[in-house]
């Protein structure tokens, strides 16, 4: 036993890795190991011999087991020390951010728009993307014969034959959120409603699903002058220019009266759009004073309150600001495109820190 003890303790101490250590364990105390075979011989011994040999063999097995565990722990510590020597990082060096993921330009534009209007006191309101045709059309003073209500322009949800419930549609604008917000909050109110909308159209500047943001402000003394100031401040902040000229062209929308399309002064030089200079005009949104019937549909007295509303395509203003030529590319899921146009996800837009860093 003394020879076995000296032999295996020496081999354990000299083991260079865990694989060698496992080989030694099997040879010593495995099922067919030398110590295990010795313990099987106890049955052939006399009681007096077993009384002496049994405790000695158990002590030897326990000592070898402890030595194996200690050596295994030592090898693990040595491996860790080696890793710590070789795998290190100088934390005093400047950070080197890795762009594993990027924020989609539509998300970036939405956050920029929200930051700008939040500074002007507008809250963000949300609503369902599937809504009744009453919220989507009737409450917004859109008559039953209006072309926008035709199936060639609007996605209607399937209804079983004989179902007399109000028809549902994929919302064609975020204006239903304005009605729901007026019902829930009353007046005065100042909100923007960003979100996805759906129309049956598809070309270079239109897709079946796109994004809009609409604004609504109601109070007892709001006028077109307030609307003009809000839009001017928004355009200057969003396009990051010091001055901009807006042109309001008379138009017609069922939900506003008077209504106006809004153009911004710009120039095109070598395919580059510059806002606030030049002799060209570019349409960016529609606006107007909220129609009294729409205010009444929201449960508010139009004889007491009045206000303005506006709406623009988030995808469109993102295209203008970041020089993206084709709207369809927003939805192609092309990682190369996203790496080129995407934004660092942790750079939250703020007016004091900068919108598009």
Long-range contacts (C-beta under 8 A, 24 or more apart in sequence): 1-38, 1-56, 1-57, 1-60, 4-28, 4-34, 4-35, 4-38, 4-60, 5-60, 5-63, 5-64, 8-64, 8-67, 9-63, 9-64, 9-67, 12-64, 12-67, 12-68, 12-71, 13-67, 13-71, 15-71, 15-75, 17-75, 18-72, 18-75, 18-76, 21-68, 21-71, 21-72, 21-75, 24-68, 25-68, 28-64, 29-61, 29-64, 29-65, 35-60, 35-61, 35-64, 97-344, 99-339, 99-344, 101-345, 102-338, 102-339, 102-342, 102-343, 102-344, 102-345, 103-342, 103-343, 103-344, 103-345, 104-330, 104-338, 104-342, 105-318, 105-322, 105-324, 105-330, 105-341, 105-342, 105-343, 106-211, 106-314, 106-315, 106-318, 106-330, 107-343, 108-318, 108-343, 108-349, 108-356, 109-314, 109-315, 109-317, 109-318, 109-321, 110-194, 110-211, 110-213, 110-314, 111-348, 111-349, 112-238, 112-349, 112-355, 112-356, 113-192, 113-194, 113-213, 113-234, 113-238, 113-314, 113-317, 114-192, 114-194, 115-349, 115-350, 115-351, 115-355, 116-233, 116-234, 116-237, 116-238, 116-351, 116-355, 117-192, 117-215, 117-234, 119-237, 119-351, 120-230, 120-233, 120-234, 121-190, 122-190, 122-191, 122-192, 122-215, 122-217, 123-190, 123-191, 123-192, 124-191, 124-192, 124-193, 124-194, 125-177, 125-178, 125-180, 125-181, 125-191, 125-192, 125-193, 126-177, 126-193, 126-195, 127-171, 127-174, 127-176, 127-177, 127-180, 127-181, 127-193, 127-195, 128-171, 128-176, 129-170, 129-171, 129-195, 129-196, 129-197, 129-198, 130-157, 130-168, 130-169, 130-170, 130-171, 131-168, 131-169, 131-171, 131-176, 132-166, 132-167, 132-168, 132-169, 133-166, 133-167, 133-168, 133-169, 134-166, 135-176, 135-179, 135-180, 136-169, 136-171, 136-172, 136-173, 136-175, 136-176, 138-297, 139-176, 139-179, 139-294, 139-297, 139-298, 140-175, 140-176, 140-179, 140-254, 140-255, 140-294, 140-297, 141-254, 141-255, 141-291, 141-293, 141-294, 141-297, 142-254, 142-255, 143-254, 146-254, 148-172, 151-200, 152-200, 153-199, 153-200, 153-201, 154-199, 154-200, 155-198, 155-199, 155-200, 155-208, 170-197, 170-198, 171-197, 171-198, 172-197, 172-198, 172-199, 173-197, 173-212, 173-214, 173-311, 174-212, 174-213, 174-214, 174-311, 175-214, 175-255, 175-309, 175-311, 177-214, 178-214, 178-216, 178-294, 178-298, 178-309, 179-294, 179-297, 179-298, 181-216, 181-298, 182-216, 182-218, 182-295, 182-297, 182-298, 182-299, 182-300, 183-298, 183-299, 186-299, 186-300, 187-218, 187-219, 187-300, 187-304, 187-305, 187-307, 188-218, 188-219, 188-220, 188-305, 189-216, 189-217, 189-218, 189-307, 190-216, 190-217, 190-218, 191-215, 191-216, 192-216, 194-314, 202-328, 204-326, 204-327, 204-328, 205-316, 205-327, 206-327, 207-315, 207-327, 207-328, 207-330, 207-331, 209-331, 210-313, 210-314, 210-315, 210-327, 211-313, 211-314, 211-315, 212-311, 212-312, 212-313, 212-314, 213-311, 213-312, 213-314, 214-309, 214-310, 214-311, 214-312, 215-308, 215-309, 215-310, 215-311, 216-290, 216-307, 216-308, 216-309, 217-307, 217-308, 217-309, 218-290, 218-295, 218-300, 218-305, 218-306, 218-307, 219-305, 219-306, 219-307, 220-304, 220-305, 220-306, 222-306, 222-307, 222-308, 223-289, 223-308, 224-258, 224-260, 224-289, 224-308, 226-308, 227-287, 227-288, 227-289, 227-308, 227-310, 230-308, 230-310, 231-262, 231-285, 231-287, 231-310, 235-264, 235-275, 235-284, 236-276, 237-351, 237-355, 238-317, 238-321, 238-355, 239-275, 239-276, 239-320, 239-321, 240-355, 240-356, 241-275, 241-276, 242-276, 243-276, 244-275, 244-276, 245-276, 247-281, 248-287, 251-286, 251-288, 253-286, 253-288, 254-291, 255-288, 255-290, 255-291, 255-294, 255-309, 256-286, 256-287, 256-288, 256-289, 256-290, 256-291, 256-294, 256-308, 256-309, 257-288, 257-289, 257-291, 257-292, 258-288, 258-289, 259-286, 259-287, 259-288, 260-286, 260-287, 260-288, 261-285, 261-286, 261-287, 262-286, 262-287, 262-310, 272-323, 273-320, 273-323, 275-320, 282-320, 284-312, 284-316, 284-317, 284-320, 285-310, 285-311, 285-312, 286-310, 286-311, 286-312, 287-311, 321-356, 322-356
